[in-house]
């Protein structure tokens, strides 16, 4: 992952950790979906 993406994920995880507990699962699911999209769009990502 690029340094920029890592930074964005760290920022988002910090933001999510400050949400109410009941809001966190859907917010983390959103991050997971974004990361999966990046991995699926990266050629040969499963082979590295």
PyMOL Python script that loads the backbone (N, CA, C, O; Angstrom):
from pymol import cmd

cmd.read_pdbstr("""\
ATOM      1  N   UNK A   1       0.847  -1.184   0.000  1.00  0.00           N
ATOM      2  CA  UNK A   1       0.000   0.000   0.000  1.00  0.00           C
ATOM      3  C   UNK A   1       0.886   1.238   0.000  1.00  0.00           C
ATOM      4  O   UNK A   1       1.996   1.245   0.534  1.00  0.00           O
ATOM      5  N   UNK A   2       0.355   2.273  -0.614  1.00  0.00           N
ATOM      6  CA  UNK A   2       1.097   3.531  -0.641  1.00  0.00           C
ATOM      7  C   UNK A   2       1.071   4.182   0.738  1.00  0.00           C
ATOM      8  O   UNK A   2       0.189   3.921   1.556  1.00  0.00           O
ATOM      9  N   UNK A   3       2.052   5.026   0.968  1.00  0.00           N
ATOM     10  CA  UNK A   3       2.110   5.748   2.246  1.00  0.00           C
ATOM     11  C   UNK A   3       0.864   6.603   2.441  1.00  0.00           C
ATOM     12  O   UNK A   3       0.369   6.748   3.559  1.00  0.00           O
ATOM     13  N   UNK A   4       0.363   7.168   1.346  1.00  0.00           N
ATOM     14  CA  UNK A   4      -0.840   8.005   1.437  1.00  0.00           C
ATOM     15  C   UNK A   4      -2.051   7.177   1.877  1.00  0.00           C
ATOM     16  O   UNK A   4      -2.837   7.617   2.716  1.00  0.00           O
ATOM     17  N   UNK A   5      -2.195   5.990   1.312  1.00  0.00           N
ATOM     18  CA  UNK A   5      -3.317   5.129   1.683  1.00  0.00           C
ATOM     19  C   UNK A   5      -3.209   4.692   3.133  1.00  0.00           C
ATOM     20  O   UNK A   5      -4.205   4.681   3.857  1.00  0.00           O
ATOM     21  N   UNK A   6      -2.012   4.334   3.558  1.00  0.00           N
ATOM     22  CA  UNK A   6      -1.790   3.947   4.953  1.00  0.00           C
ATOM     23  C   UNK A   6      -2.174   5.095   5.880  1.00  0.00           C
ATOM     24  O   UNK A   6      -2.829   4.878   6.899  1.00  0.00           O
ATOM     25  N   UNK A   7      -1.776   6.295   5.537  1.00  0.00           N
ATOM     26  CA  UNK A   7      -2.107   7.469   6.347  1.00  0.00           C
ATOM     27  C   UNK A   7      -3.617   7.689   6.411  1.00  0.00           C
ATOM     28  O   UNK A   7      -4.164   7.991   7.471  1.00  0.00           O
ATOM     29  N   UNK A   8      -4.282   7.536   5.273  1.00  0.00           N
ATOM     30  CA  UNK A   8      -5.740   7.700   5.236  1.00  0.00           C
ATOM     31  C   UNK A   8      -6.432   6.660   6.105  1.00  0.00           C
ATOM     32  O   UNK A   8      -7.380   6.975   6.824  1.00  0.00           O
ATOM     33  N   UNK A   9      -5.958   5.423   6.039  1.00  0.00           N
ATOM     34  CA  UNK A   9      -6.561   4.361   6.847  1.00  0.00           C
ATOM     35  C   UNK A   9      -6.341   4.634   8.329  1.00  0.00           C
ATOM     36  O   UNK A   9      -7.263   4.476   9.129  1.00  0.00           O
ATOM     37  N   UNK A  10      -5.144   5.038   8.699  1.00  0.00           N
ATOM     38  CA  UNK A  10      -4.870   5.349  10.107  1.00  0.00           C
ATOM     39  C   UNK A  10      -5.777   6.469  10.606  1.00  0.00           C
ATOM     40  O   UNK A  10      -6.320   6.392  11.708  1.00  0.00           O
ATOM     41  N   UNK A  11      -5.937   7.499   9.800  1.00  0.00           N
ATOM     42  CA  UNK A  11      -6.804   8.622  10.176  1.00  0.00           C
ATOM     43  C   UNK A  11      -8.245   8.160  10.342  1.00  0.00           C
ATOM     44  O   UNK A  11      -8.924   8.547  11.292  1.00  0.00           O
ATOM     45  N   UNK A  12      -8.702   7.337   9.417  1.00  0.00           N
ATOM     46  CA  UNK A  12     -10.085   6.855   9.474  1.00  0.00           C
ATOM     47  C   UNK A  12     -10.298   5.937  10.674  1.00  0.00           C
ATOM     48  O   UNK A  12     -11.334   6.016  11.334  1.00  0.00           O
ATOM     49  N   UNK A  13      -9.339   5.074  10.963  1.00  0.00           N
ATOM     50  CA  UNK A  13      -9.459   4.192  12.132  1.00  0.00           C
ATOM     51  C   UNK A  13      -9.499   5.014  13.415  1.00  0.00           C
ATOM     52  O   UNK A  13     -10.262   4.694  14.327  1.00  0.00           O
ATOM     53  N   UNK A  14      -8.700   6.054  13.497  1.00  0.00           N
ATOM     54  CA  UNK A  14      -8.729   6.930  14.669  1.00  0.00           C
ATOM     55  C   UNK A  14     -10.096   7.595  14.809  1.00  0.00           C
ATOM     56  O   UNK A  14     -10.650   7.679  15.905  1.00  0.00           O
ATOM     57  N   UNK A  15     -10.632   8.067  13.680  1.00  0.00           N
ATOM     58  CA  UNK A  15     -11.950   8.706  13.700  1.00  0.00           C
ATOM     59  C   UNK A  15     -13.019   7.712  14.149  1.00  0.00           C
ATOM     60  O   UNK A  15     -13.884   8.044  14.960  1.00  0.00           O
ATOM     61  N   UNK A  16     -12.954   6.513  13.627  1.00  0.00           N
ATOM     62  CA  UNK A  16     -13.946   5.490  13.969  1.00  0.00           C
ATOM     63  C   UNK A  16     -13.855   5.125  15.441  1.00  0.00           C
ATOM     64  O   UNK A  16     -14.880   4.902  16.086  1.00  0.00           O
ATOM     65  N   UNK A  17     -12.653   5.059  15.977  1.00  0.00           N
ATOM     66  CA  UNK A  17     -12.488   4.681  17.386  1.00  0.00           C
ATOM     67  C   UNK A  17     -13.139   5.691  18.326  1.00  0.00           C
ATOM     68  O   UNK A  17     -13.416   5.379  19.484  1.00  0.00           O
ATOM     69  N   UNK A  18     -13.382   6.900  17.827  1.00  0.00           N
ATOM     70  CA  UNK A  18     -14.021   7.923  18.638  1.00  0.00           C
ATOM     71  C   UNK A  18     -15.542   7.927  18.509  1.00  0.00           C
ATOM     72  O   UNK A  18     -16.228   8.666  19.214  1.00  0.00           O
ATOM     73  N   UNK A  19     -16.065   7.099  17.606  1.00  0.00           N
ATOM     74  CA  UNK A  19     -17.517   7.009  17.443  1.00  0.00           C
ATOM     75  C   UNK A  19     -18.128   6.196  18.577  1.00  0.00           C
ATOM     76  O   UNK A  19     -17.431   5.491  19.306  1.00  0.00           O
ATOM     77  N   UNK A  20     -19.429   6.312  18.705  1.00  0.00           N
ATOM     78  CA  UNK A  20     -20.151   5.457  19.648  1.00  0.00           C
ATOM     79  C   UNK A  20     -19.962   4.005  19.214  1.00  0.00           C
ATOM     80  O   UNK A  20     -19.845   3.724  18.022  1.00  0.00           O
ATOM     81  N   UNK A  21     -19.931   3.084  20.174  1.00  0.00           N
ATOM     82  CA  UNK A  21     -19.683   1.675  19.867  1.00  0.00           C
ATOM     83  C   UNK A  21     -20.652   1.108  18.841  1.00  0.00           C
ATOM     84  O   UNK A  21     -20.257   0.312  17.989  1.00  0.00           O
ATOM     85  N   UNK A  22     -21.898   1.502  18.912  1.00  0.00           N
ATOM     86  CA  UNK A  22     -22.883   0.953  17.979  1.00  0.00           C
ATOM     87  C   UNK A  22     -22.690   1.463  16.546  1.00  0.00           C
ATOM     88  O   UNK A  22     -23.208   0.864  15.604  1.00  0.00           O
ATOM     89  N   UNK A  23     -21.961   2.545  16.378  1.00  0.00           N
ATOM     90  CA  UNK A  23     -21.686   3.090  15.049  1.00  0.00           C
ATOM     91  C   UNK A  23     -20.419   2.500  14.426  1.00  0.00           C
ATOM     92  O   UNK A  23     -20.234   2.575  13.211  1.00  0.00           O
ATOM     93  N   UNK A  24     -19.563   1.924  15.236  1.00  0.00           N
ATOM     94  CA  UNK A  24     -18.269   1.454  14.761  1.00  0.00           C
ATOM     95  C   UNK A  24     -18.333   0.299  13.755  1.00  0.00           C
ATOM     96  O   UNK A  24     -17.599   0.340  12.768  1.00  0.00           O
ATOM     97  N   UNK A  25     -19.164  -0.721  13.950  1.00  0.00           N
ATOM     98  CA  UNK A  25     -19.153  -1.832  12.988  1.00  0.00           C
ATOM     99  C   UNK A  25     -19.424  -1.408  11.547  1.00  0.00           C
ATOM    100  O   UNK A  25     -18.741  -1.873  10.634  1.00  0.00           O
ATOM    101  N   UNK A  26     -20.392  -0.549  11.330  1.00  0.00           N
ATOM    102  CA  UNK A  26     -20.682  -0.134   9.957  1.00  0.00           C
ATOM    103  C   UNK A  26     -19.568   0.754   9.404  1.00  0.00           C
ATOM    104  O   UNK A  26     -19.282   0.711   8.208  1.00  0.00           O
ATOM    105  N   UNK A  27     -18.946   1.549  10.252  1.00  0.00           N
ATOM    106  CA  UNK A  27     -17.844   2.397   9.801  1.00  0.00           C
ATOM    107  C   UNK A  27     -16.629   1.548   9.430  1.00  0.00           C
ATOM    108  O   UNK A  27     -15.974   1.809   8.421  1.00  0.00           O
ATOM    109  N   UNK A  28     -16.326   0.528  10.247  1.00  0.00           N
ATOM    110  CA  UNK A  28     -15.220  -0.360   9.915  1.00  0.00           C
ATOM    111  C   UNK A  28     -15.531  -1.175   8.662  1.00  0.00           C
ATOM    112  O   UNK A  28     -14.627  -1.469   7.880  1.00  0.00           O
ATOM    113  N   UNK A  29     -16.784  -1.541   8.461  1.00  0.00           N
ATOM    114  CA  UNK A  29     -17.178  -2.264   7.248  1.00  0.00           C
ATOM    115  C   UNK A  29     -16.913  -1.403   6.017  1.00  0.00           C
ATOM    116  O   UNK A  29     -16.493  -1.913   4.978  1.00  0.00           O
ATOM    117  N   UNK A  30     -17.152  -0.125   6.130  1.00  0.00           N
ATOM    118  CA  UNK A  30     -16.894   0.788   5.029  1.00  0.00           C
ATOM    119  C   UNK A  30     -15.404   0.842   4.699  1.00  0.00           C
ATOM    120  O   UNK A  30     -15.029   0.841   3.526  1.00  0.00           O
ATOM    121  N   UNK A  31     -14.561   0.888   5.716  1.00  0.00           N
ATOM    122  CA  UNK A  31     -13.110   0.891   5.499  1.00  0.00           C
ATOM    123  C   UNK A  31     -12.698  -0.420   4.841  1.00  0.00           C
ATOM    124  O   UNK A  31     -11.892  -0.426   3.910  1.00  0.00           O
ATOM    125  N   UNK A  32     -13.249  -1.523   5.322  1.00  0.00           N
ATOM    126  CA  UNK A  32     -12.920  -2.822   4.746  1.00  0.00           C
ATOM    127  C   UNK A  32     -13.282  -2.868   3.263  1.00  0.00           C
ATOM    128  O   UNK A  32     -12.507  -3.361   2.444  1.00  0.00           O
ATOM    129  N   UNK A  33     -14.458  -2.353   2.924  1.00  0.00           N
ATOM    130  CA  UNK A  33     -14.883  -2.331   1.521  1.00  0.00           C
ATOM    131  C   UNK A  33     -13.934  -1.490   0.668  1.00  0.00           C
ATOM    132  O   UNK A  33     -13.607  -1.868  -0.457  1.00  0.00           O
ATOM    133  N   UNK A  34     -13.503  -0.375   1.194  1.00  0.00           N
ATOM    134  CA  UNK A  34     -12.568   0.481   0.459  1.00  0.00           C
ATOM    135  C   UNK A  34     -11.233  -0.225   0.248  1.00  0.00           C
ATOM    136  O   UNK A  34     -10.659  -0.156  -0.838  1.00  0.00           O
ATOM    137  N   UNK A  35     -10.736  -0.903   1.282  1.00  0.00           N
ATOM    138  CA  UNK A  35      -9.471  -1.621   1.158  1.00  0.00           C
ATOM    139  C   UNK A  35      -9.591  -2.786   0.170  1.00  0.00           C
ATOM    140  O   UNK A  35      -8.679  -3.030  -0.620  1.00  0.00           O
ATOM    141  N   UNK A  36     -10.715  -3.499   0.217  1.00  0.00           N
ATOM    142  CA  UNK A  36     -10.924  -4.598  -0.717  1.00  0.00           C
ATOM    143  C   UNK A  36     -10.959  -4.080  -2.152  1.00  0.00           C
ATOM    144  O   UNK A  36     -10.427  -4.723  -3.057  1.00  0.00           O
ATOM    145  N   UNK A  37     -11.578  -2.931  -2.363  1.00  0.00           N
ATOM    146  CA  UNK A  37     -11.634  -2.345  -3.705  1.00  0.00           C
ATOM    147  C   UNK A  37     -10.236  -2.012  -4.200  1.00  0.00           C
ATOM    148  O   UNK A  37      -9.923  -2.232  -5.371  1.00  0.00           O
ATOM    149  N   UNK A  38      -9.391  -1.482  -3.319  1.00  0.00           N
ATOM    150  CA  UNK A  38      -8.021  -1.161  -3.703  1.00  0.00           C
ATOM    151  C   UNK A  38      -7.262  -2.443  -4.042  1.00  0.00           C
ATOM    152  O   UNK A  38      -6.549  -2.501  -5.044  1.00  0.00           O
ATOM    153  N   UNK A  39      -7.416  -3.457  -3.213  1.00  0.00           N
ATOM    154  CA  UNK A  39      -6.721  -4.718  -3.472  1.00  0.00           C
ATOM    155  C   UNK A  39      -7.200  -5.365  -4.765  1.00  0.00           C
ATOM    156  O   UNK A  39      -6.395  -5.897  -5.530  1.00  0.00           O
ATOM    157  N   UNK A  40      -8.500  -5.324  -5.011  1.00  0.00           N
ATOM    158  CA  UNK A  40      -9.050  -5.920  -6.222  1.00  0.00           C
ATOM    159  C   UNK A  40      -8.638  -5.151  -7.471  1.00  0.00           C
ATOM    160  O   UNK A  40      -8.580  -5.725  -8.559  1.00  0.00           O
ATOM    161  N   UNK A  41      -8.356  -3.877  -7.332  1.00  0.00           N
ATOM    162  CA  UNK A  41      -7.971  -3.048  -8.476  1.00  0.00           C
ATOM    163  C   UNK A  41      -6.472  -3.106  -8.753  1.00  0.00           C
ATOM    164  O   UNK A  41      -6.017  -2.676  -9.813  1.00  0.00           O
ATOM    165  N   UNK A  42      -5.710  -3.633  -7.806  1.00  0.00           N
ATOM    166  CA  UNK A  42      -4.260  -3.706  -7.945  1.00  0.00           C
ATOM    167  C   UNK A  42      -3.884  -4.992  -8.666  1.00  0.00           C
ATOM    168  O   UNK A  42      -4.179  -6.079  -8.168  1.00  0.00           O
ATOM    169  N   UNK A  43      -3.243  -4.897  -9.819  1.00  0.00           N
ATOM    170  CA  UNK A  43      -2.836  -6.102 -10.542  1.00  0.00           C
ATOM    171  C   UNK A  43      -1.889  -6.966  -9.720  1.00  0.00           C
ATOM    172  O   UNK A  43      -0.965  -6.461  -9.082  1.00  0.00           O
ATOM    173  N   UNK A  44      -2.125  -8.249  -9.742  1.00  0.00           N
ATOM    174  CA  UNK A  44      -1.268  -9.234  -9.054  1.00  0.00           C
ATOM    175  C   UNK A  44      -1.179  -9.020  -7.556  1.00  0.00           C
ATOM    176  O   UNK A  44      -0.198  -9.444  -6.945  1.00  0.00           O
ATOM    177  N   UNK A  45      -2.164  -8.379  -6.938  1.00  0.00           N
ATOM    178  CA  UNK A  45      -2.087  -8.094  -5.505  1.00  0.00           C
ATOM    179  C   UNK A  45      -2.082  -9.380  -4.684  1.00  0.00           C
ATOM    180  O   UNK A  45      -1.461  -9.418  -3.622  1.00  0.00           O
ATOM    181  N   UNK A  46      -2.749 -10.424  -5.139  1.00  0.00           N
ATOM    182  CA  UNK A  46      -2.799 -11.667  -4.399  1.00  0.00           C
ATOM    183  C   UNK A  46      -1.501 -12.459  -4.543  1.00  0.00           C
ATOM    184  O   UNK A  46      -1.237 -13.370  -3.758  1.00  0.00           O
ATOM    185  N   UNK A  47      -0.703 -12.117  -5.530  1.00  0.00           N
ATOM    186  CA  UNK A  47       0.509 -12.861  -5.793  1.00  0.00           C
ATOM    187  C   UNK A  47       1.733 -12.246  -5.133  1.00  0.00           C
ATOM    188  O   UNK A  47       2.804 -12.853  -5.160  1.00  0.00           O
ATOM    189  N   UNK A  48       1.614 -11.074  -4.546  1.00  0.00           N
ATOM    190  CA  UNK A  48       2.761 -10.401  -3.919  1.00  0.00           C
ATOM    191  C   UNK A  48       2.935 -10.826  -2.495  1.00  0.00           C
ATOM    192  O   UNK A  48       3.851 -10.358  -1.819  1.00  0.00           O
TER     193      UNK A  48
END
""", "prot")
cmd.dss("prot")
cmd.show_as("cartoon", "prot")
cmd.util.cbc("prot")
cmd.orient("prot")
